[in-house]
Amino acid sequence: MSAPWKHVWITGASSGLGENCARKLAEQGCHVSISARSEDKLNAIADGNSNISVYPCDVTDREKMNAVKDEMEAAHGPVDLVILCAGAWFQSSLTEMKPENFQKTLDVNIMGVVNGLDAVLPDMIARGEGHISWVSSVAGYGGLPNSASYGATKAALINMAEGSHGELARKGIALSVINPGFVRTPMTDKNDFPMPFLMEPEDAADKMIAGLKAKKFEIAFPWQLVWILKFLNILPYWLYLRIIQKIA
């Protein structure tokens, strides 16, 4: 199988979904530029693969994001697909609030996407083409217990995608929002609660890439959890809240 993109940039690529997408897209003929804070992990992923290049950076550093984008494009040509995959997760509730964790979640999950857009969008708009995607979550469909900061950021990313889709389409740019359920990654390894329909990262990456090739607006999986949560969110609040509390 081959992919339609020549140069892909993936943030949050040192593990999990980002790493697996990078490996699979490189196998399909793309040149993949990978970014994360951990240069050692990125180098291990790129080792022996001429289709993967390493550009370490922190997504919360806007100037660095712009600098590495310029560097990778000078070496490998324009980025025609960006997958903004970096994310932060802390169990959080308002009664046991840790403001520093809220701030970190906001900085990585929202501003990390904004900084990526700031780096790639101007050139894509000038060319009149490109594909932008970012990873949100099914946790953004509705409020879930112990997910006050994470769920809020993911809901914001879904809202931002919905509001921006038409504007970007008129400029020739495709937009996809990726809403995974539970995927076995270092982030979910910290969870001490049951994770229904847990997926392996290789399978989740296949779902992501297939959806991106089809230029789907929403790429969501696994379907069982997606439709359970979407159904719950059409219920009246009195019933939704009662069911969520019983599940919790």
N, C-alpha and C positions, 0 to 999 in steps of 0.2 A: 504494500500500500504506500502511496505517496501523499504528501500533504500539499496544499495549494500555496503555502507561504514560503518565502525565501529566507526571511530573517525574523525570528521570534525572540522577544525579550520576556523572561519570566522572573518575577520577584518572588521572594520567599521560596527559593528553589533548592535550599540545602537539605530538604527532607520532604516526606509526605507527598501531597498532590503535586507540588511544584517540581520536585525531583523526578517523579515518575512521568509527568508530562514532558519534561526536558528530555529524558532518555528516549521516550517513544517518538517524539517529534524529530529528534536527531536521527533515529532509525529510518524515519520516513522522508529524509532528505532535506530537512530544514537546517539552516544554521541557527543554533539556539544560544543566545547570550543569557547567562544565568547570574542572578544577583541574590545576595543575602548578606548577613553580617559575618558569617563564619567562612572565612576564606579557605580554611583547611578542608571543610566539608565540600565546598564547591570544587576545589581542586581534585578531590577524590572522585567526584561525579564525572568531571571532564577528563580524567586521566585516560589516555589512549584513545580518545574520541575526538577526531578533528572537526566534528560538527558542533562541538560544544565549547564555548569560550566563557571565561570567568571574569566577572566585573563586580567585586565586592562593594556593597554599600548598605547603608541603613536607610530604609524607606522614609524615615522621619526627617532625613537631611535633604531638603529640597535642592540645595546647590549641588550636592554630590550626585543626586539622581540626574540632574541635568547634565553634569559633567560626564558621567559614565554613559549616558545616552549618546552624547556627541562622540565619545571615544569609540563605542561599539559601532556606530553608524559609519564612522570614518574607516573602520576596518572591514565591515561586512555589509555595508549598504543600508538603505532605509529599513527601519523596523516596520513590518507590515502587519504583525500581530503582537499585541502585548497582553500578557496574562498576569494581572496584579494579584498575587497569591499570598503575600505576606499577611500574617494574622497573629493576634494575641488573644488569649483566653484566660480569664480568671473566674473561678466561682465567686459570685458576688450577690449580695442582697443589701437592701437599704438599712436593715436593722444591724448588720455587721459590716458597715461600710468602711472600705479602705480607699480614700480618695486617690491615692497614688496609683492604685490598680485601675480605677476608672480612667484616670488621665492617660496611662499607658495604652489602654485599650482604644481610647479615642485617637491617640496619636498614631498608632500603628494601623488600625483597621479603617479609619476614615481618612486621616491626613496622609497615610501611606498611599492610598489610592489617588487622592488629590495631587500629591507630588508626582506620581507616575503620569497622571494626565497632563500636568503642567510640562513634563518633559517631552511627551510624544505628540500631544494634540496639535500644536501649532504647525508642525511639518506635515502631519496627515491632512490637516485642513488645506494647507497650501497645495498639496498634491491632489486633493480631492478623492482620496482613497485610504483605506486602512481598516483594521479591525481591533477594537478595544474590548477587553473583558476584565472583569474583576470577580473575586470569590466573595460571595456573601454567605448565606446559610439558610437552611429551613428554619433555624431559630429566629430569623427575621420576620417570619409570617405572623407571629403573635407572641405575647409575653409568656415566658416560661419561668418556673421557679429557679432561684439561684443563678440567674443569667441576666441580671439587671444591666450590667455594662455591655457584655458581649451581644446580647439580643438587641439592645438599643442601637449599637453600631451597625449590626447586620440589617436591621429594619431600615436604617438610614441609607445604606448602600442600595437596597432594593428600590426605595423611594427615589433616590438619585438616578438610578438607571431608568425607571419608568418615566421620569420627567425629562430625561435627556435624549431618549431614543429618537424621537422625531426630529429634534434639532440636528443631531449628528447624521441621521439618515439623509437629510436634505443637503448635507455637505459631502455625501458619498462615503461615510464612515459607518461600518457595522458596529453594533454594541451588543454584548452578551453579558448577562448576569448569571453567575454560577452559584447554585444553591444546593450544596451537598447536605446530606444527613450525617450520620456518624460514620467516619472513615478511620481506620486504624492508622494513627499517626502519633508522633511524639506528643502532640497537643492532647489528643484524646486518651493517650496512655495515662494521663494524670487523673482521669475521671474515676470516681469511686462509686458510680451508680450504674445500673443496667443501661446498655446502649442498644436499643432494638434495631434490627436490620443492619448491623455493623458490616461495613464493606472493607475489602482490602484496597490499599491505595492504587494498585495496578489496575483493578477493575474500575475504580472511580476515574482514573486518568483516561481510560478508554472511553467512558461516558462523556467526559469533558471534551475530548478531542473530536469525537463523533458529532457532538452538538455544535462545536465551533465550526467544523467543516460545513455543516448544514446552515450556518449563520442563524441559529436559533436565538431568540431574544433571551428566553429563560432556559437554562440547562440545569435540571433538578433531578436528584436521585438520592436514595432508591425510591422507586415509584410508590412502594407501599407506605413509607413514612411521609412522603410528599403529600399524598392524597388524604391520609389521616389528618395531618395538620391543616391542610387547606379546607377540609370539611369542618373541622373544629372552628375555624375562623369565620365561617359563615353563620355560626350559631349566635343567638343573642348572648350578651355578656353574662347574664345570670347563670346560663347553662354552661357556657364556655368556662367560666371561672370555677364552677363547681366541679366540672370534669377534670380540669387541670390540677386542682388541689387534691383530688382523689388519686390521680396518677402520681403526683409528687409524694 
